[in-house]
Amino acid sequence: MKRLLSFVVVVVVFGWLLFKAAVWWLADQRLAEAREAFEHLGVIERGTISSGIEGRLLLSGASYQDFRLAGPLDAGRVSFDAGSPVNLLMALIDPGNLPPAWTVRGEQLALILEATMFRNWVTAAGNTSEALFVPVCGPDHRQQLGSGDLMRMGIEGISGELLIHQQPDQLYLEVTTDRAGSLEVSWPGARLDLLNPGALAQTADGPARFTLRDGGLMRRIAAYCARESAVTTEQWTAIVMQAFRQGLNARGFEASDQLLALYRQWLTEGGEVTLALNPSLPVMGVPVRKAEQPAPGMLQVSYNGQTVPDVYLRAVAPPKPDVAGEAVQPVVPEGEGRPVAGWYPGEVADAARWAGHTVKVTLSNGNVVEGRLASVGETTLEIARVVGGGEVAYPIVIRAIESLEVWRRGQAR
């Protein structure tokens, strides 16, 4: 009996060690394949690999450095729970054969913000249109909220947690941050295929339910951007709403009155917004009223638990693009006895004092570059411009600069 018991213990220990070794080796192979697949986009650091007999794979100290971003996304812990050791082994052998239910958790996720989050060489491949939902934030009303503004608001970085829970009948995603609110997505029928994530929408039974909570961030942004734009919060809201209307018109749409009211409320108060969107449909499934269709369906939306009716878009003819023309000077309200906002000459040798301000430099070849002065070095300075919804910093050799102008408030000339 004693020998039988010893034999059973040896078999169990050997099986346990064999399982751990197999999981480690298979996980290392799959992560190596992932690194190779992403090598044109960034670098994946897997950290240390461990596993549990309950069917869980754990990565500790992992990170992902996207080549387009200035800093990496660090992950203290990333776990994959397959539900059983057999399911875990089968998933690692063939990632396309995932069990009906599985869970991925990311804990201690952190992204450190930089004044310029995008690398200098990043371009938008010709897409220079402004992002629709990024608000105005600066005395130049063409300047949009960026990572540098968040840093000046005291947000040095964003940390949080990620949860992906695949169930047989739906996919659930939750992203929770410490300073930027949270996002929940519940998508009936959707099944995530790790080898073909682009086919996710085709597997769904209908629209996905999105719940967005701002965590108090929007009130801070409204107060900060109104101050930076040298206007009141009400005036800043009107400027952002006008930019929102123009952005929709440029895309061939016009918002309903209720949609405009909802966006205005979200800008100033934040809160919780829940809506049903279908990424597989045009305009994410938002109903669009056409001339021959006077009564379209309505988007399912609720704000702070209350249903918002009559949310839809109208199809309109987009305006003809301007072929040429000088840039319109930003307009900032002036009051009696107040300094006037406008372009004022500055000394190139003293450019460092204007870091963070909107500047316009004229080069020796006659070209003019306008944007936010991101940094000043010994031989170059960097001007950040909004491209594709993010900021891209362009280095300029100081010796090639003829003149420097700063958009600020000063005495009228």
KEROBA-201444 format. One record per residue (C-alpha): residue number from 1; residue in three letters; x, y, z. Coordinates in steps of 0.05 Angstrom, whole numbers, plus 32768, in hexadecimal, padded with zeros to 4 digits. Example, Ala and Ser with C-alpha at 12.3 -4.5 7.8 and 13.67 -1.06 7.14 Angstrom:
+-----+-----+------+------+------+
|   n | res |    x |    y |    z |
+-----+-----+------+------+------+
|   1 | ALA | 80F6 | 7FA6 | 809C |
|   2 | SER | 8111 | 7FEB | 808F |
+-----+-----+------+------+------+
This chain:
+-----+-----+------+------+------+
|   n | res |    x |    y |    z |
+-----+-----+------+------+------+
|   1 | MET | 8000 | 8000 | 8000 |
|   2 | LYS | 8038 | 802F | 8012 |
|   3 | ARG | 805B | 8021 | 7FD0 |
|   4 | LEU | 801B | 802D | 7FA9 |
|   5 | LEU | 8010 | 806F | 7FCD |
|   6 | SER | 8058 | 8084 | 7FBD |
|   7 | PHE | 804E | 8071 | 7F75 |
|   8 | VAL | 800E | 809B | 7F70 |
|   9 | VAL | 8031 | 80D6 | 7F8F |
|  10 | VAL | 806B | 80D0 | 7F5E |
|  11 | VAL | 803A | 80CB | 7F23 |
|  12 | VAL | 8014 | 8108 | 7F3A |
|  13 | VAL | 8053 | 8131 | 7F45 |
|  14 | PHE | 806F | 811C | 7F01 |
|  15 | GLY | 802D | 812C | 7EDF |
|  16 | TRP | 802B | 8170 | 7F00 |
|  17 | LEU | 8072 | 8180 | 7EEB |
|  18 | LEU | 8063 | 8167 | 7EA4 |
|  19 | PHE | 8025 | 8193 | 7EA0 |
|  20 | LYS | 804C | 81D0 | 7EB9 |
|  21 | ALA | 8084 | 81C4 | 7E87 |
|  22 | ALA | 8054 | 81B9 | 7E4D |
|  23 | VAL | 802D | 81F9 | 7E5D |
|  24 | TRP | 806E | 8221 | 7E63 |
|  25 | TRP | 808A | 8207 | 7E21 |
|  26 | LEU | 8048 | 820F | 7DFA |
|  27 | ALA | 803D | 8255 | 7E16 |
|  28 | ASP | 8083 | 8269 | 7E04 |
|  29 | GLN | 8078 | 8250 | 7DBD |
|  30 | ARG | 8035 | 8274 | 7DB5 |
|  31 | LEU | 8052 | 82B5 | 7DD0 |
|  32 | ALA | 808D | 82AF | 7DA1 |
|  33 | GLU | 805C | 82A9 | 7D67 |
|  34 | ALA | 8037 | 82E7 | 7D81 |
|  35 | ARG | 8078 | 830E | 7D85 |
|  36 | GLU | 8087 | 82FB | 7D3D |
|  37 | ALA | 8040 | 830E | 7D26 |
|  38 | PHE | 8045 | 8352 | 7D48 |
|  39 | GLU | 808D | 8362 | 7D37 |
|  40 | HIS | 8079 | 8396 | 7D03 |
|  41 | LEU | 804E | 83BA | 7D37 |
|  42 | GLY | 8073 | 83B3 | 7D79 |
|  43 | VAL | 8098 | 8388 | 7DAB |
|  44 | ILE | 8077 | 8357 | 7DDB |
|  45 | GLU | 809C | 8346 | 7E1B |
|  46 | ARG | 807C | 8308 | 7E39 |
|  47 | GLY | 809B | 830D | 7E7F |
|  48 | THR | 809A | 82CE | 7EA9 |
|  49 | ILE | 806B | 8293 | 7E9B |
|  50 | SER | 8047 | 826A | 7ED0 |
|  51 | SER | 8009 | 823F | 7ED3 |
|  52 | GLY | 7FD6 | 821F | 7F02 |
|  53 | ILE | 7FB6 | 81DB | 7F04 |
|  54 | GLU | 7F72 | 81FC | 7EFF |
|  55 | GLY | 7F82 | 820D | 7EB6 |
|  56 | ARG | 7F9F | 8253 | 7EBC |
|  57 | LEU | 7FDB | 8271 | 7E98 |
|  58 | LEU | 7FFC | 82AD | 7EB9 |
|  59 | LEU | 802D | 82E0 | 7E9C |
|  60 | SER | 8050 | 830E | 7ECD |
|  61 | GLY | 8076 | 834D | 7EBA |
|  62 | ALA | 805F | 834E | 7E72 |
|  63 | SER | 805E | 838C | 7E45 |
|  64 | TYR | 804F | 83A3 | 7DFF |
|  65 | GLN | 8076 | 83DB | 7DDC |
|  66 | ASP | 8052 | 83F5 | 7D9F |
|  67 | PHE | 8083 | 8414 | 7D6F |
|  68 | ARG | 8053 | 844F | 7D64 |
|  69 | LEU | 804F | 8462 | 7DAE |
|  70 | ALA | 8082 | 8483 | 7DDA |
|  71 | GLY | 807B | 8453 | 7E14 |
|  72 | PRO | 8067 | 840A | 7E21 |
|  73 | LEU | 8028 | 83EC | 7E3E |
|  74 | ASP | 803F | 83C6 | 7E7D |
|  75 | ALA | 8017 | 838D | 7E9A |
|  76 | GLY | 8026 | 8374 | 7EE0 |
|  77 | ARG | 7FFC | 8335 | 7ED6 |
|  78 | VAL | 7FD8 | 8317 | 7E9B |
|  79 | SER | 7FB1 | 82D6 | 7EA6 |
|  80 | PHE | 7F8C | 82A7 | 7E77 |
|  81 | ASP | 7F5A | 8278 | 7E98 |
|  82 | ALA | 7F43 | 823F | 7E6B |
|  83 | GLY | 7F19 | 821D | 7EA1 |
|  84 | SER | 7F40 | 81DC | 7EA5 |
|  85 | PRO | 7F88 | 81C3 | 7E99 |
|  86 | VAL | 7F70 | 819C | 7E5B |
|  87 | ASN | 7F50 | 81DA | 7E3D |
|  88 | LEU | 7F8F | 8201 | 7E4B |
|  89 | LEU | 7FBC | 81CF | 7E28 |
|  90 | MET | 7F8C | 81CA | 7DEC |
|  91 | ALA | 7F89 | 8216 | 7DE6 |
|  92 | LEU | 7FD5 | 821C | 7DE7 |
|  93 | ILE | 7FDD | 81E4 | 7DB4 |
|  94 | ASP | 7FAA | 8205 | 7D86 |
|  95 | PRO | 7F97 | 824D | 7D97 |
|  96 | GLY | 7F5E | 8248 | 7D64 |
|  97 | ASN | 7F3E | 8211 | 7D8F |
|  98 | LEU | 7F2B | 8238 | 7DCD |
|  99 | PRO | 7EF9 | 821B | 7DFF |
| 100 | PRO | 7EB1 | 8236 | 7E00 |
| 101 | ALA | 7EC1 | 8260 | 7E3D |
| 102 | TRP | 7F03 | 8281 | 7E50 |
| 103 | THR | 7F1B | 82C0 | 7E73 |
| 104 | VAL | 7F56 | 82F0 | 7E6A |
| 105 | ARG | 7F68 | 8320 | 7EA1 |
| 106 | GLY | 7F9B | 8358 | 7E9E |
| 107 | GLU | 7FAE | 8376 | 7EE1 |
| 108 | GLN | 7FDD | 83AF | 7EF4 |
| 109 | LEU | 7FDA | 83CB | 7EAD |
| 110 | ALA | 7FFE | 840D | 7EA7 |
| 111 | LEU | 800D | 843F | 7E6F |
| 112 | ILE | 8039 | 847B | 7E7F |
| 113 | LEU | 8024 | 84B9 | 7E58 |
| 114 | GLU | 8055 | 84E4 | 7E31 |
| 115 | ALA | 804B | 852A | 7E17 |
| 116 | THR | 804E | 850C | 7DD2 |
| 117 | MET | 8035 | 84C5 | 7DD2 |
| 118 | PHE | 8042 | 84B5 | 7D89 |
| 119 | ARG | 8087 | 84AC | 7D6B |
| 120 | ASN | 80A1 | 84E2 | 7D3C |
| 121 | TRP | 80A0 | 84B5 | 7CFF |
| 122 | VAL | 8057 | 84A1 | 7D08 |
| 123 | THR | 802A | 84BB | 7CD0 |
| 124 | ALA | 7FE1 | 84B1 | 7CC2 |
| 125 | ALA | 7FEC | 849A | 7C7A |
| 126 | GLY | 7FC8 | 84D7 | 7C5F |
| 127 | ASN | 7F90 | 84D8 | 7C94 |
| 128 | THR | 7F95 | 851C | 7CB5 |
| 129 | SER | 7F4C | 8524 | 7CC7 |
| 130 | GLU | 7F3D | 8538 | 7D0E |
| 131 | ALA | 7F20 | 8505 | 7D3E |
| 132 | LEU | 7ED5 | 850E | 7D47 |
| 133 | PHE | 7ED1 | 8507 | 7D92 |
| 134 | VAL | 7F13 | 8528 | 7DA7 |
| 135 | PRO | 7F01 | 856D | 7DC5 |
| 136 | VAL | 7F21 | 85B0 | 7DB8 |
| 137 | CYS | 7F56 | 85C0 | 7DED |
| 138 | GLY | 7F7F | 85FF | 7DE1 |
| 139 | PRO | 7F7D | 8648 | 7DCC |
| 140 | ASP | 7F82 | 8631 | 7D84 |
| 141 | HIS | 7F3E | 8611 | 7D7B |
| 142 | ARG | 7F5A | 85DF | 7D4A |
| 143 | GLN | 7F85 | 85C1 | 7D82 |
| 144 | GLN | 7F69 | 8582 | 7DA0 |
| 145 | LEU | 7F71 | 855F | 7DE3 |
| 146 | GLY | 7FB2 | 8537 | 7DE6 |
| 147 | SER | 7FDC | 850F | 7E16 |
| 148 | GLY | 8004 | 854E | 7E29 |
| 149 | ASP | 7FC3 | 856E | 7E41 |
| 150 | LEU | 7FB4 | 8531 | 7E6C |
| 151 | MET | 7FF9 | 8536 | 7E8B |
| 152 | ARG | 7FEE | 8580 | 7E9B |
| 153 | MET | 7FAD | 856B | 7EBC |
| 154 | GLY | 7FD6 | 853F | 7EEB |
| 155 | ILE | 7FCA | 84FC | 7EC7 |
| 156 | GLU | 8011 | 84E1 | 7EBF |
| 157 | GLY | 7FFA | 849C | 7EAB |
| 158 | ILE | 7FBF | 846D | 7EA6 |
| 159 | SER | 7FBA | 842B | 7ECB |
| 160 | GLY | 7F83 | 83F8 | 7ED0 |
| 161 | GLU | 7F6A | 83B2 | 7EC3 |
| 162 | LEU | 7F4F | 838B | 7E88 |
| 163 | LEU | 7F1D | 8352 | 7E87 |
| 164 | ILE | 7F08 | 8328 | 7E4A |
| 165 | HIS | 7ED5 | 82F2 | 7E5A |
| 166 | GLN | 7EC0 | 82C5 | 7E21 |
| 167 | GLN | 7E7F | 829F | 7E2F |
| 168 | PRO | 7E5C | 826F | 7E01 |
| 169 | ASP | 7E25 | 82A2 | 7DF2 |
| 170 | GLN | 7E4A | 82E5 | 7DF7 |
| 171 | LEU | 7E8C | 830B | 7DFC |
| 172 | TYR | 7E97 | 833A | 7E37 |
| 173 | LEU | 7ECE | 836F | 7E3A |
| 174 | GLU | 7EDD | 839E | 7E73 |
| 175 | VAL | 7F14 | 83D3 | 7E78 |
| 176 | THR | 7F1A | 83F8 | 7EBA |
| 177 | THR | 7F4B | 8431 | 7EC5 |
| 178 | ASP | 7F5E | 845A | 7F01 |
| 179 | ARG | 7F55 | 849F | 7EE1 |
| 180 | ALA | 7F32 | 8497 | 7E9F |
| 181 | GLY | 7EF2 | 8472 | 7EB2 |
| 182 | SER | 7EDE | 842E | 7E97 |
| 183 | LEU | 7EC1 | 840B | 7E5B |
| 184 | GLU | 7E95 | 83CC | 7E59 |
| 185 | VAL | 7E81 | 83A6 | 7E1A |
| 186 | SER | 7E50 | 836D | 7E18 |
| 187 | TRP | 7E47 | 834D | 7DD3 |
| 188 | PRO | 7E14 | 8315 | 7DCD |
| 189 | GLY | 7E2A | 82DB | 7DA1 |
| 190 | ALA | 7E6F | 82F8 | 7D93 |
| 191 | ARG | 7EAA | 82C8 | 7D96 |
| 192 | LEU | 7EF1 | 82DF | 7D96 |
| 193 | ASP | 7F20 | 82B7 | 7D6A |
| 194 | LEU | 7F68 | 82C7 | 7D7D |
| 195 | LEU | 7F81 | 82B2 | 7D39 |
| 196 | ASN | 7F4D | 82DD | 7D14 |
| 197 | PRO | 7F34 | 8315 | 7D41 |
| 198 | GLY | 7F1A | 833C | 7D05 |
| 199 | ALA | 7EE2 | 8309 | 7CFE |
| 200 | LEU | 7EC5 | 831B | 7D42 |
| 201 | ALA | 7E8B | 8345 | 7D26 |
| 202 | GLN | 7E75 | 830D | 7CF7 |
| 203 | THR | 7E6A | 82DD | 7D32 |
| 204 | ALA | 7E3D | 830C | 7D59 |
| 205 | ASP | 7DF1 | 8306 | 7D5D |
| 206 | GLY | 7DE5 | 8351 | 7D5F |
| 207 | PRO | 7E00 | 8393 | 7D7A |
| 208 | ALA | 7E30 | 8399 | 7DB4 |
| 209 | ARG | 7E1D | 83BE | 7DF3 |
| 210 | PHE | 7E50 | 83F3 | 7E07 |
| 211 | THR | 7E50 | 8414 | 7E4B |
| 212 | LEU | 7E80 | 844F | 7E54 |
| 213 | ARG | 7E8E | 8471 | 7E97 |
| 214 | ASP | 7EBC | 84AD | 7E9A |
| 215 | GLY | 7ECD | 84AA | 7EE4 |
| 216 | GLY | 7EC9 | 84F6 | 7EEB |
| 217 | LEU | 7EFC | 8502 | 7EB4 |
| 218 | MET | 7ECF | 852B | 7E86 |
| 219 | ARG | 7EC2 | 8561 | 7EBA |
| 220 | ARG | 7F0D | 8569 | 7EC3 |
| 221 | ILE | 7F18 | 856C | 7E78 |
| 222 | ALA | 7EE1 | 85A0 | 7E6E |
| 223 | ALA | 7EFD | 85CE | 7EA4 |
| 224 | TYR | 7F45 | 85C6 | 7E8B |
| 225 | CYS | 7F38 | 85CE | 7E41 |
| 226 | ALA | 7F0A | 860B | 7E4D |
| 227 | ARG | 7F42 | 862B | 7E74 |
| 228 | GLU | 7F76 | 861A | 7E3F |
| 229 | SER | 7F49 | 8635 | 7E09 |
| 230 | ALA | 7F3F | 8677 | 7E30 |
| 231 | VAL | 7EF3 | 8670 | 7E2F |
| 232 | THR | 7EBD | 865C | 7E60 |
| 233 | THR | 7EA6 | 8614 | 7E65 |
| 234 | GLU | 7E65 | 8626 | 7E41 |
| 235 | GLN | 7E8C | 8647 | 7E08 |
| 236 | TRP | 7EBC | 860C | 7E04 |
| 237 | THR | 7E81 | 85DC | 7E00 |
| 238 | ALA | 7E64 | 8604 | 7DC7 |
| 239 | ILE | 7EA7 | 8602 | 7DA2 |
| 240 | VAL | 7EAD | 85B6 | 7DAB |
| 241 | MET | 7E65 | 85AB | 7D94 |
| 242 | GLN | 7E70 | 85D5 | 7D56 |
| 243 | ALA | 7EAE | 85AC | 7D46 |
| 244 | PHE | 7E85 | 856C | 7D51 |
| 245 | ARG | 7E4F | 8584 | 7D21 |
| 246 | GLN | 7E83 | 8597 | 7CED |
| 247 | GLY | 7EA5 | 8553 | 7CF4 |
| 248 | LEU | 7E64 | 852F | 7CE9 |
| 249 | ASN | 7E52 | 855B | 7CAE |
| 250 | ALA | 7E96 | 854C | 7C8E |
| 251 | ARG | 7E84 | 8502 | 7C93 |
| 252 | GLY | 7E3F | 850D | 7C74 |
| 253 | PHE | 7E16 | 850C | 7CB4 |
| 254 | GLU | 7DEE | 8539 | 7CE2 |
| 255 | ALA | 7DDE | 8528 | 7D2A |
| 256 | SER | 7D98 | 8527 | 7D47 |
| 257 | ASP | 7D88 | 855A | 7D7D |
| 258 | GLN | 7D88 | 8524 | 7DB3 |
| 259 | LEU | 7DCC | 850A | 7D9C |
| 260 | LEU | 7DE9 | 8551 | 7DA0 |
| 261 | ALA | 7DCA | 855A | 7DE5 |
| 262 | LEU | 7DE7 | 8518 | 7DFD |
| 263 | TYR | 7E2D | 8529 | 7DE5 |
| 264 | ARG | 7E29 | 856F | 7E04 |
| 265 | GLN | 7E15 | 8551 | 7E47 |
| 266 | TRP | 7E4C | 851D | 7E43 |
| 267 | LEU | 7E80 | 8553 | 7E34 |
| 268 | THR | 7E71 | 857C | 7E72 |
| 269 | GLU | 7E58 | 8549 | 7EA5 |
| 270 | GLY | 7E71 | 8504 | 7E8F |
| 271 | GLY | 7E4C | 84CB | 7EAF |
| 272 | GLU | 7E36 | 8487 | 7E94 |
| 273 | VAL | 7E21 | 847B | 7E4C |
| 274 | THR | 7E07 | 8438 | 7E33 |
| 275 | LEU | 7DFA | 842C | 7DE9 |
| 276 | ALA | 7DF2 | 83F3 | 7DB8 |
| 277 | LEU | 7E21 | 83F5 | 7D7D |
| 278 | ASN | 7E30 | 83C3 | 7D45 |
| 279 | PRO | 7E77 | 83C9 | 7D2B |
| 280 | SER | 7E66 | 839E | 7CEE |
| 281 | LEU | 7E34 | 83D2 | 7CD4 |
| 282 | PRO | 7E41 | 8416 | 7CB4 |
| 283 | VAL | 7E47 | 844F | 7CE8 |
| 284 | MET | 7E4B | 8419 | 7D1E |
| 285 | GLY | 7E01 | 840B | 7D15 |
| 286 | VAL | 7DEA | 8452 | 7D27 |
| 287 | PRO | 7DA8 | 845F | 7D03 |
| 288 | VAL | 7DAF | 8490 | 7CC9 |
| 289 | ARG | 7D71 | 84B6 | 7CB0 |
| 290 | LYS | 7D6F | 84C1 | 7C65 |
| 291 | ALA | 7D41 | 84EF | 7C3D |
| 292 | GLU | 7D16 | 84B4 | 7C28 |
| 293 | GLN | 7D15 | 8496 | 7C6E |
| 294 | PRO | 7CF4 | 84C8 | 7C9E |
| 295 | ALA | 7CEE | 8497 | 7CD9 |
| 296 | PRO | 7D2E | 846E | 7CE5 |
| 297 | GLY | 7D3C | 8442 | 7D1F |
| 298 | MET | 7D58 | 8461 | 7D5F |
| 299 | LEU | 7D9B | 8451 | 7D80 |
| 300 | GLN | 7D93 | 842E | 7DC3 |
| 301 | VAL | 7DB3 | 845F | 7DF3 |
| 302 | SER | 7DAE | 846D | 7E3E |
| 303 | TYR | 7DD0 | 84A3 | 7E66 |
| 304 | ASN | 7DD9 | 8498 | 7EB1 |
| 305 | GLY | 7DA5 | 8461 | 7EAE |
| 306 | GLN | 7D71 | 848B | 7E88 |
| 307 | THR | 7D5C | 847A | 7E40 |
| 308 | VAL | 7D6D | 84B0 | 7E0D |
| 309 | PRO | 7D3C | 84B0 | 7DD2 |
| 310 | ASP | 7D43 | 84CA | 7D8B |
| 311 | VAL | 7D8E | 84BE | 7D83 |
| 312 | TYR | 7DA0 | 84B6 | 7D3A |
| 313 | LEU | 7DC5 | 84D7 | 7D00 |
| 314 | ARG | 7DAB | 84FA | 7CC1 |
| 315 | ALA | 7DCD | 84F1 | 7C7E |
| 316 | VAL | 7DE3 | 8533 | 7C60 |
| 317 | ALA | 7E10 | 8548 | 7C26 |
| 318 | PRO | 7E56 | 8554 | 7C40 |
| 319 | PRO | 7E73 | 8599 | 7C32 |
| 320 | LYS | 7EA2 | 85A2 | 7BF8 |
| 321 | PRO | 7EEA | 85A2 | 7C11 |
| 322 | ASP | 7F11 | 85E2 | 7C0A |
| 323 | VAL | 7F46 | 85DB | 7BD4 |
| 324 | ALA | 7F71 | 8612 | 7BF0 |
| 325 | GLY | 7F6F | 864B | 7C21 |
| 326 | GLU | 7F94 | 8669 | 7C5B |
| 327 | ALA | 7F8A | 864B | 7CA0 |
| 328 | VAL | 7F55 | 866F | 7CC8 |
| 329 | GLN | 7F72 | 8692 | 7D05 |
| 330 | PRO | 7F56 | 8676 | 7D46 |
| 331 | VAL | 7F21 | 86A1 | 7D67 |
| 332 | VAL | 7F25 | 86AE | 7DB1 |
| 333 | PRO | 7EF3 | 86DD | 7DD2 |
| 334 | GLU | 7F12 | 871E | 7DE9 |
| 335 | GLY | 7EFA | 8748 | 7E23 |
| 336 | GLU | 7F06 | 878F | 7E38 |
| 337 | GLY | 7F4C | 8798 | 7E54 |
| 338 | ARG | 7F5E | 874E | 7E47 |
| 339 | PRO | 7F9C | 8738 | 7E20 |
| 340 | VAL | 7F8E | 8726 | 7DD7 |
| 341 | ALA | 7F9A | 86DF | 7DC0 |
| 342 | GLY | 7FC1 | 86D8 | 7D80 |
| 343 | TRP | 8004 | 86C8 | 7D60 |
| 344 | TYR | 803F | 86EB | 7D81 |
| 345 | PRO | 8088 | 86E8 | 7D6A |
| 346 | GLY | 80B8 | 86C1 | 7D96 |
| 347 | GLU | 8103 | 86B7 | 7D98 |
| 348 | VAL | 811B | 8673 | 7D7E |
| 349 | ALA | 8153 | 8674 | 7DB2 |
| 350 | ASP | 811E | 867B | 7DE8 |
| 351 | ALA | 80EF | 8646 | 7DCC |
| 352 | ALA | 80F3 | 8619 | 7E09 |
| 353 | ARG | 80C7 | 8649 | 7E31 |
| 354 | TRP | 808D | 863C | 7E01 |
| 355 | ALA | 808D | 85F0 | 7E09 |
| 356 | GLY | 8046 | 85D8 | 7E08 |
| 357 | HIS | 802C | 8615 | 7DE3 |
| 358 | THR | 8011 | 8617 | 7D9C |
| 359 | VAL | 8048 | 8633 | 7D6E |
| 360 | LYS | 8053 | 8642 | 7D25 |
| 361 | VAL | 8099 | 863F | 7D07 |
| 362 | THR | 80AE | 8658 | 7CC3 |
| 363 | LEU | 80E8 | 8631 | 7CA4 |
| 364 | SER | 811F | 864C | 7C78 |
| 365 | ASN | 8100 | 8629 | 7C3C |
| 366 | GLY | 80BE | 864F | 7C47 |
| 367 | ASN | 8097 | 8615 | 7C65 |
| 368 | VAL | 806C | 8623 | 7CA2 |
| 369 | VAL | 8061 | 85EF | 7CD9 |
| 370 | GLU | 802C | 85F9 | 7D0F |
| 371 | GLY | 801D | 85D0 | 7D4C |
| 372 | ARG | 802C | 85C6 | 7D96 |
| 373 | LEU | 8075 | 85D0 | 7DAB |
| 374 | ALA | 8083 | 858C | 7DCB |
| 375 | SER | 80CD | 8593 | 7DDD |
| 376 | VAL | 810B | 85BD | 7DCF |
| 377 | GLY | 8151 | 859F | 7DC9 |
| 378 | GLU | 8196 | 85BB | 7DB9 |
| 379 | THR | 8190 | 85B3 | 7D6E |
| 380 | THR | 8146 | 85A1 | 7D62 |
| 381 | LEU | 8101 | 85B0 | 7D7B |
| 382 | GLU | 80C3 | 8584 | 7D74 |
| 383 | ILE | 807F | 859D | 7D5F |
| 384 | ALA | 8044 | 856E | 7D6D |
| 385 | ARG | 8009 | 856E | 7D3E |
| 386 | VAL | 7FC7 | 8548 | 7D42 |
| 387 | VAL | 7FC6 | 8510 | 7D0F |
| 388 | GLY | 7F91 | 84DA | 7D0D |
| 389 | GLY | 7F78 | 84E9 | 7D53 |
| 390 | GLY | 7FBD | 84E8 | 7D73 |
| 391 | GLU | 7FF9 | 8516 | 7D78 |
| 392 | VAL | 8036 | 850C | 7D4C |
| 393 | ALA | 8076 | 8533 | 7D5C |
| 394 | TYR | 80A0 | 854E | 7D22 |
| 395 | PRO | 80E9 | 8560 | 7D2F |
| 396 | ILE | 8101 | 85A1 | 7D10 |
| 397 | VAL | 814A | 85B7 | 7D0C |
| 398 | ILE | 8150 | 85FA | 7D31 |
| 399 | ARG | 8182 | 8617 | 7CFF |
| 400 | ALA | 814D | 8610 | 7CC8 |
| 401 | ILE | 811A | 863C | 7CED |
| 402 | GLU | 8112 | 8683 | 7CD3 |
| 403 | SER | 80DE | 869B | 7D05 |
| 404 | LEU | 80B4 | 8682 | 7D40 |
| 405 | GLU | 806E | 8699 | 7D53 |
| 406 | VAL | 8047 | 8685 | 7D92 |
| 407 | TRP | 7FFB | 8683 | 7D99 |
| 408 | ARG | 7FEF | 86A4 | 7DDC |
| 409 | ARG | 7FCD | 86DE | 7DFE |
| 410 | GLY | 7FF2 | 8721 | 7DFC |
| 411 | GLN | 7FEA | 876A | 7DEF |
| 412 | ALA | 7FC8 | 877D | 7DAE |
| 413 | ARG | 7FF9 | 8792 | 7D79 |
+-----+-----+------+------+------+
